[in-house]
């Protein structure tokens, strides 16, 4: 009987420890995420204030950026999501990779006429953003980053 109680206690301890470890790992995964999800307030302060400048694009960031307009239910958006994460890590310190959920932030999507997703804006420090629609290969992203954002 004592062996059975001991075994039960050990199993409970093992599952509890595994659960805590999983939570730690999930937290670590969330901290490693390099893309930046924007709310309307963050977009207005970090990217462009379409309320004060509705007809003129004026980028507010201190590094060039990619803005990924997406929705959680969109298949092509899910396809490029890991590419966006990879690019954010690869170009960390050189560009920002922002994500805007068009369902959660419809006012931003409407301000820029986003009608299909994914829509991507490549925003250099000066000038107007270049837009791309649909899922594109990682090599095409890298080419746009190099030519449009980093101007190499």
N, C-alpha and C positions, 0 to 999 in steps of 0.2 A: 504494500500500500504506500509506504514511504517513497519507494522508487517511482511509482505512478505519479504521485504529487510532485516529486522533484522534476520528473520529465515534463509534466504539464507546466510548471513554473518556468523551466528552461525554454520551452517552446514559446510561451507568452513573451519572455524576455527577448528571444531571438526575433520574433515578428515585430515587436515594438522597436527594437534597434534597427531592423531593416526599414521600417516605416520612417523613422527619423532620418536615416541615411538617404532615403529617397527624397524626403523634403529638402535636405541639404543639397542634394544633386539637382533637384528642380530649381532651387534658388540660384545655384551656380549657373545653370543653363540660362535662366532669366537675366542674370547679371552679365553674361557673355554676349547677349544680344546687342548688336551694334547699330541696327536701324533705329530710327527715332520716330515714334508714333506721335503725331501732332494733333492737338485740339485746336479749335478756332483761335483761342487766345494766344496759344503758342505760335500758330501760323502767322498771326498778325504781328507778333513781335520779333520772330526769328526769320521769316521768309519775306512776306510782302503784306502791307496793310491795304487791302483792297477796299476798305471802308473809307479811308482818307484819300486814297489815290485810285478811284474806280476805273479810270481810263488809261493810267500810266503804270507800267511795270517798274518798280524800284526795289531791287533785291536788298534785303537788310542784313544778310549773313556776312560772316567774316571769312568764310570759305565757300567755294562753289558747292552746288548741291544737285542731287537727283531727288525729285519728288515723285513718289509712286502713289498714284490715285488707284485704290483697289477696293474690293469688297470681300468679306470672308467667304462668301458662297461662290465666288468666281473661280472657275477651273484654271484659266490661264494665269490669274493672279497667284494662285497656289503654286503654279509651275515656276514662276519667276521669284517667289518669296525666298527660297534658299540661295538663289543667285544674288539677290539683293543683300542678303546677310553676308555672303562671301565677299562681295564687292565692298561693303561697309568695313569689313575687317581688313581687306587687302589695301584699301586706300585711306585707312584711318589716319587722321591728322592732315589729310589733303583735301578731302571733300566730306560733306554730310550726306547721308542717305536718309531721307525723310519718307514717312508713309502717312497717307491720309485716307482713312476709311470713309468712302463716299456715303455710306449709310449713316454713319455716326456724325459726319460733318457735311451735311448736304449744302450748307451755305457756301462753303469753300468750293465745292464741286460746281455749284451754279455760277459762282463769280468767274470761274475760268472756263465755263462752257463744257465741262466734262460730260460727255454723253455715252462713251463706251469705256470699258475698263479691261485690262489695265491701260491707263494713260500715264505716260512718264514725261516729266519736264526735266530737261537738263539745263540747269541755271548757272551760267558763268557769272563771274563777279560783275562784269559790265555787259550791257546789251540785254536783249530779250532772250527768254528761254527757248530752246528747241524742243519740240514735242515729238513723241513716238507713241504709237498705239499698238497694243497687242503684245503677246509674249515674243521676246526676241532672244537670240542666243547670247551667252555670256561674252563671246568674242565681240559681238556688236556693241554691247554695253561698254566693254573696255575701249573700243575704238572711239565711241562717243565721249567717254571720260577723257581720253587722251587728247582728242582733237577739239572738243567743245569746252570742256571744263578746265583742263590743265594746259591746253594750247601748246602741246609739244609737237 
